[in-house]
């Protein structure tokens, strides 16, 4: 590995989502969007529902990244996520149904769990719609 790449490992409970080198990685944390180039300062971040962008050979690949933790070292990122999906893996109808359920629950009672469910479904819908 050279100074222009970092090693990225993204794991979910059901699979190894991604292992490889990247030039740039971007994802959403509790503090906002975080972009990481090689030689980044060490950092631990809480991942929130959003889009994971992985730049390899100048091309950006996007996926949903839903809740978790990221450990960033100068030339390595490890992400432990509740769920990760490439756009082609997203069932948009299921995501739309989840959105409707979350909106109904939020209308009755405001809970953080329901807000997160709504955010997860919106991220899935946004990414799946972009690539279909």
Secondary structure, DSSP 8 states (H G I E B T S, - for coil): --TT-EEEEEEETTEEEEEEEESEEEEEETTEEEEEETT---EEEEE-SEEEEEEETTEEEEEEEEEEEEEEETTEEEEEEEEEEEGGG--HHHHHHHHHHHHHHHHH---HHHHHHHHHHHHHHHHHHHH-
